[in-house]
Amino acid sequence: MSLKVLDGKKFAKMVLEGASNLSRNAAMVDALNVFPVPDGDTGTNMNLTITSGAKEVEKNTSSQVGTVANAFAKGLLMGARGNSGVILSQLFRGFSKSIEGKESITAAEFANAFDKGVETAYKAVMKPVEGTILTVAKDAAKKAVKEAKKSDDVLHIMKELVKESKASLNRTPDLLPVLKEVGVVDSGGQGLVTVYEGFLAVLEGKELPKVSANAPSMGDLVNAEHHKAQIHMKTEDIHFGYCTEFMVKFEENKTKINPFDEINFRNELAEHGDSLLVVADDEVVKVHIHTEQPGNMLTLAQRYGSLINIKIENMREQHSAILESENELVPSYSQPAEKKKEYGMVTVAMGEGIEEMFSSMGASVIQGGQTMNPSTEDIVRAISEVNAEKVFILPNNSNIIMASEQAASVVDQEVVIIRTKTVPQGIASILAFNPSADMKENEKKMNEAISSVKSGQVTYAVRDTSIDGVEIAKGDFMGISEGKIVTSKTNKLEVTKELLEKMMDEDSEIVTIIYGEDSSEDEAQELADFIEGKFPDAEAELHNGKQPIYSFILSVE
């Protein structure tokens, strides 16, 4: 059996099977995370990314391979999540460009398309690291190009490409010492191999193993997203059709009769919609909610004061407009009618308390973080909705930086990425912002602020391992300083105290303790007392971040 040319119909089937195979293996790819933290998400990110690409291919009826590849690249671009997802999108962006406009392609053109994809992906990464998905893609593409000089069979090229991708994957521990120390291969590279295996299965007419009992399905993983891109919904499926935003200025005569309680107010509104955000201070409360009864929301709020800054938008009409423009690279998001402000701030945060901290500083918050990386499209939407001429993006996670850069590259406005990798860095950076300074000066000051803060996290281990000389047992708590595991113990407070001691020095003045869902205010106070007892010149601040996964997020300045 041989295949001389590849057309769009066959390539579409390859894409769908590649996506399906990655979905079947997403949990396995997640488990290859180097750090034994409960947030390994490479498989999830790649799966959600390729699912977005596959949906675009499913909607495309063309038999032209160039057109199908373009649809795939477009879906990948806007759905890309995490570094691995962005790299996957860039691999097939270059692939698509190479065969643009072609009805079908030969074996040589097929091999060259993979090579062009690698070229594009390497250019997209600021500091390429060997022993990763990039290396696997590069080695496989080189082998394909070499074989194409000897064979005109597309099937043969794909077989050799898969064979070499697996061999390259097995070599990744030799290129990245940390992989060898932990005893795993690169997770992104493994994800790419599963995609290529899906491609090959279609060309060979074989059926790959079905979903195992323990592996999540593609639908399960997509449903795990905190919010779905509306472009993948039917308009009639929008349950709460009005995006409702308003502020209430508290009035003493009303709050005497109806004392304002933020938690009770939030719970009351939550019964009438979703996507709820309530942020209050001593003077006002700001509300965002998707609901079917915007008037009722306003009536409930008027019990506490006067309504200001009301904005109600019909999301069903907006969604119809988005679908009408779906052939554009960047979906069209409706803009508020008011004049754009000069500066806007978009940041990523997980945990109701942390989100409120950023909102109170004037930032627009995308819900997400280490366990839920927002897509390129999520970030594009946030840039649009912030309604500003100039926008700063603070990812607060190294795995969200590339998607932020990709989003910035496809919008038609001035966007600067402040490469924050932690929540403490994000907070310090926003506090350095000066609305009266120009863009360049703010960029400089906000970047300088990143280096003024030390970041730490405490979480638990999901498996036994040894890394950087630290022995870790499953279930232990780990102290992480600047991305490196520095201590591990069975007791949460003990490991946090040891982490703090390693982070503190004689110049440390302020320690911020953000405690999460599994920690209490009393535990946080014990840590504050420990700091102030051991370091008399330091002052401790406590915040209830309500974040998952991380018992404590620590900032030392």
C-alpha positions in Angstrom: 0.0 0.0 0.0 1.3 3.4 -1.0 0.0 7.0 -1.3 1.5 9.3 -3.9 -0.5 12.5 -3.0 -2.4 13.7 0.0 -5.6 15.6 -0.4 -7.7 17.7 2.0 -10.2 15.0 2.8 -7.5 12.6 3.9 -5.6 15.2 5.8 -8.8 16.2 7.6 -9.3 12.6 8.8 -5.6 12.6 10.0 -6.2 15.8 12.0 -9.3 14.4 13.7 -7.6 11.1 14.6 -4.5 12.9 15.8 -6.7 15.0 18.1 -8.6 12.0 19.3 -5.5 10.0 20.0 -4.1 12.9 22.0 -7.3 13.1 24.0 -7.1 9.4 24.8 -3.6 9.9 26.1 -3.9 13.4 27.7 -3.9 12.0 31.3 -0.7 10.0 30.5 1.0 13.1 29.1 0.0 15.1 32.1 1.6 12.5 34.4 5.0 13.1 32.8 5.2 16.5 34.4 8.7 16.9 35.9 7.6 18.4 39.2 5.4 16.1 41.3 2.9 18.9 41.8 -0.9 18.3 41.3 -1.1 20.5 38.3 0.7 18.7 35.5 -1.3 20.0 32.5 0.8 19.6 29.4 -1.6 16.9 28.0 -4.6 18.9 28.9 -3.3 22.1 27.3 -2.3 20.3 24.1 -5.6 18.5 24.0 -7.7 21.6 24.4 -5.5 23.3 21.8 -5.8 20.6 19.2 -9.5 20.2 20.0 -10.0 23.9 18.9 -8.1 23.1 15.7 -10.1 19.9 15.0 -13.4 21.8 15.4 -12.3 24.2 12.7 -11.4 21.3 10.4 -14.8 19.6 11.1 -16.6 22.8 9.9 -14.5 22.9 6.8 -15.8 21.0 3.8 -13.0 21.7 1.3 -11.1 19.0 -0.4 -8.1 21.3 -0.8 -5.3 20.2 1.5 -4.1 23.8 1.8 -7.5 25.1 2.9 -7.9 22.3 5.4 -4.5 23.0 6.8 -5.3 26.7 7.1 -8.5 26.0 9.0 -6.5 23.7 11.4 -3.8 26.3 11.9 -6.5 29.0 12.6 -8.2 26.9 15.2 -4.9 26.0 16.9 -3.8 29.6 17.0 -6.9 30.9 18.8 -7.3 27.8 21.0 -3.6 27.6 22.1 -3.0 27.1 25.8 0.2 26.9 27.7 3.7 26.8 26.1 3.2 23.3 24.7 -0.1 24.4 23.0 1.4 27.5 21.6 4.3 25.6 20.1 1.9 23.0 18.6 0.0 25.9 17.0 3.2 27.3 15.6 4.3 24.0 14.2 1.1 23.7 12.1 1.1 27.4 11.3 4.4 26.9 9.4 3.1 23.6 8.0 0.0 25.4 6.7 1.9 28.3 5.2 4.1 25.9 3.3 1.1 24.2 1.5 -1.1 27.3 1.2 -3.4 27.1 -1.9 -2.5 23.6 -2.8 -5.2 21.1 -3.9 -3.0 18.1 -2.9 0.6 17.6 -1.9 3.3 15.1 -2.8 5.5 13.2 -0.3 8.3 15.8 -0.8 5.8 18.7 -0.1 4.4 16.8 2.9 7.9 16.4 4.4 8.9 20.0 3.7 5.7 21.2 5.4 6.8 19.6 8.6 10.2 21.2 8.3 8.7 24.6 7.7 6.6 24.1 10.8 9.7 23.5 12.9 11.3 26.6 11.5 8.2 28.7 12.4 8.0 27.2 15.9 11.7 27.8 16.7 11.3 31.5 15.7 8.3 31.8 18.0 10.2 30.7 21.1 12.5 33.4 22.7 15.0 30.9 24.2 14.5 27.4 22.6 15.4 24.5 24.9 16.5 21.2 23.5 15.1 18.1 24.9 11.6 19.4 24.5 8.7 19.2 22.0 10.8 21.4 19.7 13.6 18.8 19.5 11.1 16.0 18.8 9.5 18.0 16.0 12.8 19.0 14.5 14.4 15.5 14.5 11.2 14.0 13.0 11.0 16.6 10.3 14.6 16.2 9.3 14.1 12.5 9.0 11.0 13.1 6.8 12.9 15.4 4.5 15.7 12.9 4.2 13.4 10.1 3.4 11.5 12.2 0.8 14.7 12.3 -1.3 14.5 8.5 -1.6 10.7 7.9 -1.6 7.6 9.5 -3.2 5.3 7.6 -0.8 3.4 9.8 1.7 2.7 6.8 3.9 6.4 5.9 4.0 7.3 9.5 5.0 4.7 9.4 7.8 6.0 6.0 9.1 9.6 7.3 9.2 8.5 10.5 10.8 6.6 8.7 13.6 9.5 6.3 14.1 12.0 9.1 14.5 9.7 11.2 16.7 9.6 8.2 19.1 13.4 7.8 19.0 13.9 11.5 19.6 11.4 11.4 22.5 13.4 8.7 24.1 16.6 10.8 23.8 15.1 13.8 25.5 16.4 12.8 29.0 20.0 12.9 27.5 19.4 16.5 26.6 17.6 17.7 29.7 19.3 16.4 32.9 16.2 17.1 35.0 14.2 14.6 32.8 16.8 11.9 33.5 16.9 12.7 37.2 13.2 12.3 37.6 13.0 9.4 35.1 10.6 10.7 32.5 10.6 11.8 28.9 9.5 15.3 27.8 5.7 15.6 28.2 5.2 18.0 25.2 7.3 15.7 23.0 5.1 12.8 24.1 2.0 14.7 23.3 3.3 15.5 19.8 4.1 11.8 19.2 0.5 10.8 20.0 -0.7 13.3 17.4 1.7 11.9 14.8 0.6 8.4 15.7 -3.0 9.4 15.0 -2.0 10.8 11.6 -0.3 7.5 10.7 -3.2 5.4 11.8 -5.4 7.0 9.2 -2.9 6.5 6.4 -2.5 2.9 7.4 -6.2 2.3 7.8 -5.6 1.1 11.3 -7.7 1.7 14.5 -5.8 2.9 17.6 -6.7 1.6 21.1 -10.0 3.1 22.5 -10.1 5.2 25.6 -8.9 3.4 28.7 -11.1 3.3 31.8 -9.0 5.8 33.6 -8.4 8.3 30.8 -10.6 11.3 30.5 -12.4 11.8 27.2 -12.0 14.8 25.0 -15.4 16.0 26.0 -14.5 15.7 29.7 -11.4 17.7 29.3 -13.1 20.4 27.3 -15.9 20.6 29.9 -13.2 21.1 32.6 -12.5 24.5 31.1 -13.6 27.2 33.5 -15.3 29.0 30.6 -15.8 28.0 27.0 -15.2 30.2 24.0 -18.6 31.2 22.7 -17.5 30.7 19.2 -17.9 27.0 19.7 -21.5 27.3 21.0 -24.8 27.6 19.3 -26.5 30.9 20.0 -29.6 29.2 21.3 -27.4 27.4 23.9 -26.6 30.6 25.7 -28.6 30.1 28.9 -28.0 33.6 30.4 -28.2 36.1 27.6 -27.4 39.5 29.1 -23.9 40.5 30.2 -24.8 42.9 33.0 -22.3 45.2 34.7 -23.0 48.0 37.2 -21.8 49.7 40.3 -23.7 50.7 43.5 -22.6 53.7 45.5 -23.5 52.9 49.1 -26.0 55.2 50.8 -26.1 55.3 54.6 -29.9 55.6 54.8 -30.3 52.4 52.8 -27.5 50.3 54.4 -28.9 51.1 57.8 -32.1 49.3 56.8 -30.3 46.7 54.7 -26.7 46.2 56.0 -24.5 45.2 53.1 -22.8 41.7 53.4 -20.6 40.9 50.3 -20.8 37.2 50.7 -24.6 37.1 51.1 -25.1 39.5 48.2 -22.8 37.3 46.0 -24.7 34.2 47.0 -28.1 35.9 46.3 -27.0 37.0 42.8 -25.5 33.6 42.0 -29.0 32.1 42.0 -29.8 34.2 38.9 -26.9 33.7 36.5 -23.3 32.8 36.1 -19.8 34.4 35.4 -20.4 36.4 38.6 -17.9 38.8 39.9 -18.6 41.0 43.0 -16.0 43.4 44.3 -16.7 45.8 47.1 -15.0 48.4 49.2 -16.3 50.9 51.8 -17.9 53.1 49.2 -19.1 51.0 46.2 -19.7 47.5 45.0 -19.0 46.5 41.4 -21.0 43.6 39.9 -20.6 41.6 36.7 -23.1 38.8 35.9 -24.5 36.9 33.0 -28.3 36.7 33.6 -31.7 36.5 32.0 -33.1 39.2 34.3 -30.8 42.2 34.3 -33.5 44.5 35.7 -34.0 42.2 38.7 -30.3 42.4 39.4 -30.4 46.2 39.5 -33.4 46.1 41.8 -31.7 43.8 44.2 -28.6 46.1 44.2 -30.6 49.3 44.8 -31.4 48.2 48.3 -27.9 49.4 49.2 -27.5 52.6 47.3 -27.7 54.4 43.9 -26.8 52.7 40.6 -23.9 54.0 38.5 -22.0 52.9 35.4 -24.7 50.5 34.2 -23.9 48.5 31.1 -26.1 45.7 29.7 -25.3 43.8 26.5 -27.3 41.2 24.6 -24.8 38.3 24.3 -27.0 36.4 21.9 -26.7 39.3 19.4 -23.0 39.5 20.0 -22.6 35.8 19.5 -24.4 35.9 16.2 -22.1 38.6 15.1 -19.1 36.5 16.1 -20.3 33.6 14.1 -20.8 35.8 11.1 -17.2 36.8 11.2 -15.8 33.4 12.1 -13.8 33.2 8.9 -11.6 36.0 10.1 -8.4 35.0 12.0 -9.4 37.0 15.1 -13.0 36.8 16.2 -14.9 40.1 16.3 -15.8 41.0 19.9 -18.2 43.8 20.5 -16.8 46.9 22.1 -18.5 49.2 24.6 -19.8 52.4 23.1 -17.8 54.6 25.4 -14.5 56.1 24.5 -11.4 54.0 25.1 -9.4 54.8 28.1 -5.6 55.3 27.7 -4.4 52.3 29.7 -5.8 48.9 30.5 -4.4 46.0 32.5 -5.2 42.3 31.9 -3.9 39.7 34.4 -4.5 36.0 35.1 -5.5 34.8 38.5 -7.0 31.7 40.2 -8.8 32.0 43.5 -11.6 34.4 44.4 -9.5 36.3 46.9 -6.6 36.8 44.5 -8.9 37.8 41.7 -10.4 40.5 44.0 -6.9 41.8 44.9 -6.1 42.3 41.3 -9.5 43.8 40.5 -9.2 46.3 43.3 -5.9 47.5 41.7 -7.7 48.2 38.4 -6.9 45.0 36.5 -9.2 43.0 34.3 -8.9 39.4 35.5 -8.9 36.2 33.4 -9.7 33.3 35.6 -6.9 30.8 35.3 -3.4 29.9 36.4 -1.3 26.9 36.6 -4.1 24.4 36.5 -6.2 26.2 33.8 -4.1 28.1 31.3 -6.2 30.6 29.3 -6.2 30.2 25.5 -4.9 32.8 23.0 -8.6 33.5 22.2 -9.4 34.1 25.9 -6.6 36.7 26.1 -7.6 38.3 22.8 -11.2 38.7 24.2 -9.9 40.2 27.4 -7.7 42.7 25.5 -10.8 43.8 23.6 -13.1 44.0 26.6 -10.7 46.1 28.7 -11.5 48.9 26.1 -8.1 50.7 26.2 -5.7 52.1 23.7 -2.7 50.6 25.4 -2.9 47.3 27.3 -0.4 45.6 29.7 -0.8 41.8 30.1 0.5 40.2 33.3 0.4 36.3 32.8 1.6 35.5 36.4 2.7 32.1 35.1 5.6 31.1 32.8 3.2 28.7 31.0 0.9 31.6 30.0 3.5 34.0 28.6 3.7 32.5 25.1 -0.1 32.5 24.7 -0.1 36.2 25.8 2.6 37.0 23.2 0.6 35.2 20.5 -2.6 37.1 21.5 -0.7 40.4 21.4 0.5 39.6 17.8 -3.0 39.3 16.4 -4.7 42.3 17.9 -4.7 45.8 16.4 -3.6 47.8 19.4 -0.6 48.5 21.5 0.0 45.6 23.9 3.0 45.1 26.2 3.6 41.7 28.0 5.1 42.1 31.5 6.6 38.6 31.9 5.4 38.0 35.4 5.7 34.3 36.4 4.0 34.4 39.9 1.1 36.1 41.6 3.5 38.1 43.9 5.4 39.4 40.8 2.1 40.4 39.2 1.0 42.3 42.3 4.4 44.1 42.6 4.3 45.0 38.9 0.8 46.5 39.0 1.7 48.5 42.1 4.6 50.0 40.1 2.2 51.3 37.3 1.9 55.0 37.0 -1.1 56.2 35.0 0.6 59.6 34.3 3.8 58.0 32.8 4.2 56.9 29.2 4.1 53.2 28.0 7.9 52.8 27.8 8.5 54.2 31.3 5.7 52.1 32.8 7.1 49.0 31.1 10.5 49.7 32.6 9.2 50.3 36.1 6.9 47.3 36.1 9.6 45.0 34.9 12.0 46.4 37.6 9.3 45.6 40.2 9.4 41.9 39.3 13.0 41.6 40.6 12.2 43.4 43.9 10.0 40.4 45.1 10.8 36.8 46.0 8.0 34.3 45.3 7.3 31.0 47.1 4.5 28.4 47.0 3.5 25.5 49.2 1.7 22.5 47.6 1.6 18.7 47.9 3.4 16.0 46.0 1.4 13.6 43.7 4.2 11.0 43.5 7.5 9.9 45.0 10.5 11.4 43.4 13.9 13.1 44.0 14.7 16.4 42.4 17.5 18.9 43.0 18.7 16.8 45.9 15.3 16.9 47.7 13.7 13.6 48.5 9.9 13.8 48.1 7.3 11.3 49.1 3.8 11.2 47.7 1.5 13.3 49.9 4.3 15.4 51.3 4.1 19.2 51.3 6.7 20.9 49.2 8.2 24.4 49.5 9.0 26.0 46.2 11.1 29.1 45.9 11.5 30.9 42.6 10.3 27.8 40.8 12.7 25.4 42.6 11.7 22.8 45.2 13.8 23.6 48.2 12.2 21.6 51.0 9.7 18.8 51.6 8.0 17.6 54.8 4.9 15.8 56.0 3.7 18.9 58.0 2.3 21.8 56.0 3.3 24.6 58.5 6.7 23.1 59.1 7.5 23.1 55.4 6.2 26.7 55.1 8.3 27.9 58.0 11.4 26.3 56.5 10.6 27.8 53.1 10.2 31.3 54.6 13.5 31.0 56.4 15.2 30.2 53.1 13.5 33.1 51.4 14.2 35.7 54.1 17.4 37.7 54.6 18.5 40.8 56.6 17.0 43.1 54.0 13.6 41.5 54.0 10.9 44.0 55.3 7.5 42.8 54.1 6.2 39.2 53.9 2.8 38.7 52.3 1.1 35.4 53.1 -1.8 34.4 50.7 -3.6 31.4 52.2 -5.6 29.0 50.0 -8.7 26.8 50.1 -7.1 24.1 52.3 -5.6 26.6 54.8 -7.1 28.7 57.6 -6.6 32.2 58.9 -5.3 30.7 62.2 -2.6 28.8 60.3 -1.7 31.9 58.4 -1.5 33.9 61.6 0.8 31.3 63.1 3.1 31.8 60.2 2.9 35.6 60.7 3.8 35.2 64.4 6.7 33.0 63.4 8.1 35.6 61.0 7.7 38.5 63.3 9.3 36.5 66.1 12.2 35.3 64.1 12.7 38.4 62.0 11.8 41.4 64.2 12.3 44.0 61.4 9.9 42.2 59.1 6.1 42.8 58.9 3.7 40.1 57.8 0.5 40.7 55.9 -2.3 38.2 55.5 -4.7 37.7 52.6 -7.3 35.0 52.0 -6.6 34.1 48.4 -9.0 31.1 48.3 -6.7 29.6 45.7 -6.8 25.9 44.9 -3.7 23.6 44.8 -1.4 26.0 46.7 -1.8 26.0 50.5 0.2 29.2 50.7 1.6 31.7 48.2 4.4 33.8 49.7 5.9 37.1 48.8 9.1 38.5 50.4 10.2 42.1 49.7 
